[in-house]
Amino acid sequence: MKWFNNLKIGSRLLIGFGMIMAIALVIGLIGINGISKVDKLDTELYENMTVPLGQLVTITSSYNNIKADLRDVTLSRDGVNITKYSDNVRADSDNFDKELEEFSQTIVTDMEKQKIRTLKENKSKYMDVANKVMELSKNNKKDEAVNLIYSELAKIQGNVENDLKTIVNLKESNAKSFSHSNDETAGIVKTLVTVLMVIGIIVAVLLGIFISSSVSKPITEIMYSANKIAEGDLNIEIKVDSRDEIGILKNSFKKMAIHLNEVIKSINFAADQVAIGSKQIADSGIILSQGASEQASSIEQLTASLEEISSNTKFNADNSNTANKLTEEVK
């Protein structure tokens, strides 16, 4: 990661914040995508499972109305009422077919599609027999109409009701499965987002530690070097391993330590030269002192000799005077 340490501190911080923002963005996008997916699945659940259950209620109600109107057709003795009830049967049948067709658009499984086809076939057979019943009732053949209801129509009616019941059960089962699948999807999205959040937090912490270390460690080294210099120890090694602001500062400290070392060496050299000169002067002083002592001693000896000569001269003078006196006396 030498290239990273060579970056300016501001650039490193920007990269760190950028990476954290990127992680947050990824987590946010995944979360939004998951929420959208769950929302879409809930919409499908409503449109393909909940709404169809209401349509099945309408279909079942139309079928029950067909049976009730057909019963009224067979019980009525009035031609007008027979026509009225017959029209109601056909209207309910049309409504049944319409709702069933709309319901068919929400089918998602092959089993449901098969049951819808079977229901349509049985319902068509039912209406064929129902039309015969209405025709017989219209022609006042009530007994034949009733017999047809309890024989052929009853069998078909049982098939239609079984088909409706099976379709309702299938739709409820599919709705539960779909809802369970939605719950699993929501759980997966929740787990995924949670895991990504934990990973994001860990990465952010590690990134923060890494960037902090890349800044604090060299600063600590500079502080150590500065303390050594303050204590007077210039024999330190400052390693410059980056080209950022701290690297520049470390390089400046390194140059300062080198220059101070050179200055101290120059001062020490000058001090040594002064010491040598002082010693030489001191030695010369000692020699001069010894010479002066010897000269003083010689002067003392010379003075003593002069005094002795003076004494001898005086003695000789005295002797001469005495000799002169004796000579005069002899004359």
Backbone torsions as a table, in degrees:
resi	resn	phi	psi	omega
1	MET	NA	26.2	-179.2
2	LYS	-60.0	-37.5	-179.8
3	TRP	-60.9	-34.3	-179.2
4	PHE	-69.8	-41.0	179.7
5	ASN	-67.8	-23.6	178.9
6	ASN	-77.7	-13.8	178.9
7	LEU	-72.4	153.9	174.8
8	LYS	-64.1	153.2	-178.0
9	ILE	-58.7	-41.7	178.4
10	GLY	-60.3	-41.2	179.5
11	SER	-65.1	-40.1	178.3
12	ARG	-63.0	-43.1	178.6
13	LEU	-63.7	-41.4	178.8
14	LEU	-63.2	-41.5	177.9
15	ILE	-63.0	-42.6	178.8
16	GLY	-61.4	-48.3	178.5
17	PHE	-63.9	-37.3	178.8
18	GLY	-63.0	-42.2	179.0
19	MET	-65.2	-41.2	178.0
20	ILE	-63.7	-41.3	177.7
21	MET	-64.4	-38.5	178.9
22	ALA	-64.4	-42.7	178.0
23	ILE	-62.5	-45.2	178.7
24	ALA	-61.9	-38.6	179.4
25	LEU	-64.5	-43.6	179.1
26	VAL	-61.9	-46.5	179.0
27	ILE	-61.0	-43.1	179.3
28	GLY	-63.0	-44.3	-179.8
29	LEU	-64.3	-42.6	178.2
30	ILE	-63.7	-41.7	178.1
31	GLY	-63.3	-44.0	178.5
32	ILE	-63.3	-42.9	178.9
33	ASN	-62.5	-41.2	178.3
34	GLY	-64.5	-42.6	178.5
35	ILE	-63.4	-41.6	178.8
36	SER	-62.8	-40.2	179.8
37	LYS	-65.0	-45.3	178.8
38	VAL	-63.6	-40.3	178.2
39	ASP	-62.4	-41.3	178.3
40	LYS	-64.0	-42.4	179.1
41	LEU	-65.1	-38.7	177.6
42	ASP	-65.2	-37.8	176.5
43	THR	-63.5	-43.4	177.7
44	GLU	-63.5	-38.6	177.7
45	LEU	-61.3	-42.3	179.9
46	TYR	-67.9	-47.2	-174.7
47	GLU	-73.2	-36.9	-174.2
48	ASN	-98.8	-12.5	-177.7
49	MET	-123.2	-49.1	-176.2
50	THR	-74.6	-51.2	178.9
51	VAL	-59.0	-44.4	179.2
52	PRO	-59.9	-31.2	177.4
53	LEU	-63.7	-37.7	174.7
54	GLY	-66.0	-37.9	177.5
55	GLN	-65.0	-37.2	177.8
56	LEU	-63.9	-35.5	176.3
57	VAL	-62.2	-43.7	178.5
58	THR	-64.4	-42.1	179.3
59	ILE	-62.1	-46.0	-179.9
60	THR	-64.3	-40.6	178.4
61	SER	-63.1	-41.7	178.3
62	SER	-63.2	-40.2	179.5
63	TYR	-64.6	-43.0	178.2
64	ASN	-64.1	-36.6	177.1
65	ASN	-64.9	-37.7	177.3
66	ILE	-60.2	-45.7	-179.3
67	LYS	-63.5	-42.9	-179.0
68	ALA	-65.9	-43.2	179.7
69	ASP	-66.5	-36.9	179.1
70	LEU	-67.4	-36.6	175.8
71	ARG	-63.6	-43.0	178.8
72	ASP	-63.4	-33.2	177.8
73	VAL	-61.2	-42.6	-177.1
74	THR	-75.6	-25.9	-178.5
75	LEU	-87.2	-25.4	-175.7
76	SER	-75.7	144.1	177.0
77	ARG	-108.8	-5.3	-177.6
78	ASP	-94.8	126.9	-178.1
79	GLY	-61.2	-36.8	179.9
80	VAL	-64.4	-45.0	179.1
81	ASN	-66.0	-37.5	177.9
82	ILE	-60.6	-43.6	178.2
83	THR	-64.3	-41.7	179.8
84	LYS	-61.5	-48.5	-178.9
85	TYR	-67.6	-34.3	177.6
86	SER	-64.8	-41.7	176.7
87	ASP	-63.0	-38.0	177.6
88	ASN	-63.5	-39.5	178.2
89	VAL	-60.0	-46.3	-178.3
90	ARG	-67.6	-38.1	178.4
91	ALA	-65.2	-43.6	177.8
92	ASP	-65.1	-35.7	178.0
93	SER	-65.0	-42.6	177.9
94	ASP	-63.6	-41.7	178.7
95	ASN	-64.1	-38.9	176.3
96	PHE	-58.7	-49.6	-178.4
97	ASP	-63.2	-40.3	-179.5
98	LYS	-63.6	-49.3	-179.2
99	GLU	-65.2	-37.0	179.9
100	LEU	-66.3	-36.8	178.6
101	GLU	-66.3	-42.4	176.9
102	GLU	-65.7	-39.1	178.2
103	PHE	-62.8	-35.8	-178.4
104	SER	-61.9	-26.7	-178.9
105	GLN	-71.0	-15.8	-178.1
106	THR	-99.5	3.3	-178.0
107	ILE	-72.2	133.9	-178.0
108	VAL	-121.2	-12.5	-178.4
109	THR	-116.1	153.3	179.4
110	ASP	-65.7	-35.4	-179.6
111	MET	-64.2	-40.9	177.3
112	GLU	-64.4	-41.9	179.1
113	LYS	-61.0	-40.8	178.9
114	GLN	-64.6	-42.0	-180.0
115	LYS	-67.2	-34.1	177.2
116	ILE	-64.9	-43.3	178.2
117	ARG	-61.9	-42.4	178.9
118	THR	-64.3	-41.8	179.3
119	LEU	-62.8	-43.1	179.3
120	LYS	-62.2	-41.1	179.2
121	GLU	-64.6	-47.2	-179.3
122	ASN	-66.9	-36.3	178.7
123	LYS	-67.5	-38.5	176.8
124	SER	-62.1	-42.7	177.1
125	LYS	-63.9	-40.0	179.3
126	TYR	-59.6	-45.7	-178.7
127	MET	-68.5	-32.1	175.9
128	ASP	-60.9	-45.2	179.1
129	VAL	-70.3	-38.8	179.7
130	ALA	-61.7	-39.4	177.5
131	ASN	-62.6	-37.0	177.0
132	LYS	-65.7	-41.1	179.1
133	VAL	-62.3	-44.5	-180.0
134	MET	-65.3	-36.7	179.0
135	GLU	-67.2	-41.4	178.0
136	LEU	-64.7	-41.4	179.8
137	SER	-65.7	-37.9	178.7
138	LYS	-63.2	-32.2	179.6
139	ASN	-92.7	15.5	177.4
140	ASN	62.2	29.9	175.7
141	LYS	-102.7	66.3	-173.3
142	LYS	-64.3	-41.7	-177.0
143	ASP	-63.6	-43.3	179.0
144	GLU	-65.4	-37.8	179.4
145	ALA	-64.4	-45.0	179.9
146	VAL	-64.1	-43.5	179.0
147	ASN	-60.6	-38.3	179.8
148	LEU	-66.6	-36.3	178.1
149	ILE	-65.1	-45.4	-175.1
150	TYR	-81.0	-9.7	180.0
151	SER	-107.1	-87.3	-175.0
152	GLU	-66.7	-44.0	-176.3
153	LEU	-68.7	-35.1	-179.3
154	ALA	-62.1	-40.0	179.5
155	LYS	-64.8	-46.3	179.7
156	ILE	-66.3	-37.6	179.4
157	GLN	-59.8	-40.7	177.6
158	GLY	-61.8	-39.8	178.9
159	ASN	-65.3	-42.2	179.4
160	VAL	-62.3	-44.9	-178.7
161	GLU	-66.0	-38.2	176.4
162	ASN	-64.2	-39.8	178.1
163	ASP	-62.8	-44.3	179.4
164	LEU	-62.6	-43.7	-179.8
165	LYS	-63.3	-42.7	179.4
166	THR	-63.8	-42.0	180.0
167	ILE	-64.3	-42.0	177.7
168	VAL	-60.5	-46.1	179.8
169	ASN	-62.9	-42.0	178.6
170	LEU	-62.7	-43.1	-178.7
171	LYS	-65.2	-41.4	177.7
172	GLU	-63.7	-42.8	179.0
173	SER	-63.6	-43.6	178.6
174	ASN	-65.0	-37.0	178.6
175	ALA	-63.5	-42.2	178.1
176	LYS	-64.6	-43.4	179.1
177	SER	-63.2	-42.2	179.9
178	PHE	-64.4	-42.1	179.3
179	SER	-64.6	-41.5	178.1
180	HIS	-63.3	-40.9	177.8
181	SER	-62.9	-40.2	177.5
182	ASN	-62.9	-40.6	178.1
183	ASP	-62.9	-41.1	178.6
184	GLU	-64.3	-42.3	178.8
185	THR	-62.4	-44.2	178.3
186	ALA	-62.1	-39.7	177.8
187	GLY	-63.9	-41.0	178.6
188	ILE	-63.4	-45.1	179.4
189	VAL	-61.8	-43.7	179.7
190	LYS	-61.4	-46.0	179.5
191	THR	-63.0	-43.9	-178.9
192	LEU	-61.1	-46.7	-179.9
193	VAL	-63.9	-40.5	178.9
194	THR	-62.4	-46.2	179.4
195	VAL	-61.4	-44.7	179.9
196	LEU	-64.1	-36.8	177.5
197	MET	-63.6	-44.2	179.2
198	VAL	-62.6	-45.8	178.4
199	ILE	-61.0	-42.9	179.3
200	GLY	-61.1	-42.3	179.2
201	ILE	-64.3	-44.5	179.8
202	ILE	-61.7	-46.5	179.7
203	VAL	-61.6	-42.2	-179.9
204	ALA	-62.7	-42.3	179.4
205	VAL	-64.8	-47.1	179.3
206	LEU	-61.7	-40.6	178.7
207	LEU	-64.1	-41.8	177.7
208	GLY	-62.7	-42.4	178.5
209	ILE	-63.5	-42.8	-178.7
210	PHE	-62.5	-48.5	-179.5
211	ILE	-65.5	-41.8	178.9
212	SER	-61.6	-42.0	179.3
213	SER	-65.5	-38.8	-179.5
214	SER	-65.4	-20.3	178.8
215	VAL	-98.4	-46.0	-173.5
216	SER	-73.6	-35.3	-177.6
217	LYS	-61.5	-51.4	177.7
218	PRO	-64.2	-32.8	177.1
219	ILE	-64.3	-40.2	176.9
220	THR	-61.4	-40.5	177.7
221	GLU	-62.8	-41.0	178.3
222	ILE	-64.6	-41.7	177.9
223	MET	-60.7	-42.5	179.1
224	TYR	-61.5	-45.7	179.7
225	SER	-63.7	-41.4	179.7
226	ALA	-62.7	-40.9	178.2
227	ASN	-64.2	-40.2	178.2
228	LYS	-62.6	-43.6	178.4
229	ILE	-63.3	-41.1	179.3
230	ALA	-62.6	-31.5	178.7
231	GLU	-81.1	-5.0	178.1
232	GLY	94.8	3.0	179.5
233	ASP	-90.8	106.0	-179.7
234	LEU	-99.4	-1.2	178.9
235	ASN	-86.4	63.3	-179.1
236	ILE	-119.6	152.0	178.4
237	GLU	-110.9	115.0	178.9
238	ILE	-102.8	113.7	-177.2
239	LYS	-90.5	119.4	178.0
240	VAL	-97.2	106.6	-175.7
241	ASP	-119.6	17.1	177.8
242	SER	-151.5	165.2	-179.6
243	ARG	-116.3	21.8	178.0
244	ASP	-87.7	-169.5	-178.6
245	GLU	-59.9	-38.8	-179.8
246	ILE	-68.8	-38.5	176.4
247	GLY	-61.4	-41.6	177.0
248	ILE	-62.8	-42.5	178.8
249	LEU	-63.4	-42.4	178.5
250	LYS	-63.3	-40.1	178.5
251	ASN	-63.7	-39.0	177.3
252	SER	-63.9	-42.2	177.3
253	PHE	-62.5	-40.1	179.6
254	LYS	-61.8	-47.0	178.1
255	LYS	-61.9	-41.7	179.9
256	MET	-61.3	-43.3	179.8
257	ALA	-63.6	-41.2	178.8
258	ILE	-63.1	-46.4	-179.4
259	HIS	-64.6	-42.0	177.5
260	LEU	-62.2	-40.1	178.0
261	ASN	-60.5	-43.7	179.3
262	GLU	-64.6	-41.0	178.5
263	VAL	-62.6	-45.0	180.0
264	ILE	-62.6	-41.6	178.1
265	LYS	-61.9	-41.8	178.3
266	SER	-62.5	-43.3	178.8
267	ILE	-63.3	-43.1	179.3
268	ASN	-63.1	-40.7	179.3
269	PHE	-63.4	-45.3	178.7
270	ALA	-62.0	-40.6	179.2
271	ALA	-63.5	-40.0	177.9
272	ASP	-62.6	-43.0	179.1
273	GLN	-62.5	-42.5	177.8
274	VAL	-62.1	-41.5	-179.9
275	ALA	-63.6	-42.9	178.8
276	ILE	-62.3	-46.2	178.6
277	GLY	-59.9	-42.0	179.5
278	SER	-62.7	-40.6	179.6
279	LYS	-64.2	-43.0	179.1
280	GLN	-61.7	-43.4	178.3
281	ILE	-61.6	-42.7	179.8
282	ALA	-62.6	-43.3	179.0
283	ASP	-62.3	-42.0	178.5
284	SER	-62.3	-39.5	178.6
285	GLY	-62.0	-40.7	179.7
286	ILE	-64.5	-43.3	179.7
287	ILE	-62.3	-44.6	178.7
288	LEU	-61.6	-39.2	-180.0
289	SER	-64.3	-42.5	178.7
290	GLN	-63.6	-41.6	179.1
291	GLY	-61.8	-42.7	179.7
292	ALA	-62.5	-39.0	179.5
293	SER	-64.3	-43.5	180.0
294	GLU	-64.0	-41.4	178.6
295	GLN	-63.4	-41.2	178.5
296	ALA	-61.2	-39.9	179.8
297	SER	-65.5	-41.0	179.3
298	SER	-64.6	-40.6	178.8
299	ILE	-62.6	-41.4	179.1
300	GLU	-61.4	-43.7	179.3
301	GLN	-63.2	-42.2	179.7
302	LEU	-62.6	-41.4	179.1
303	THR	-61.9	-42.6	179.4
304	ALA	-63.2	-40.6	179.6
305	SER	-64.8	-42.1	179.3
306	LEU	-62.6	-42.3	178.9
307	GLU	-62.3	-40.6	-179.7
308	GLU	-65.6	-42.7	178.5
309	ILE	-62.0	-41.9	179.7
310	SER	-61.7	-40.1	-179.7
311	SER	-66.1	-42.7	179.5
312	ASN	-65.5	-39.5	-179.9
313	THR	-62.9	-44.7	178.3
314	LYS	-61.7	-40.4	-178.9
315	PHE	-64.4	-42.5	179.5
316	ASN	-64.9	-37.1	179.5
317	ALA	-64.5	-42.5	178.8
318	ASP	-61.5	-42.5	-179.8
319	ASN	-63.4	-39.0	179.8
320	SER	-64.0	-43.2	178.9
321	ASN	-60.0	-42.6	-179.0
322	THR	-63.9	-42.7	-179.4
323	ALA	-63.8	-40.1	179.4
324	ASN	-61.6	-43.6	179.9
325	LYS	-62.3	-42.5	-178.4
326	LEU	-65.7	-36.7	-179.2
327	THR	-66.0	-42.7	179.3
328	GLU	-64.0	-39.3	-179.5
329	GLU	-66.3	-34.4	-178.3
330	VAL	-68.2	-36.6	178.5
331	LYS	-62.3	NA	NA
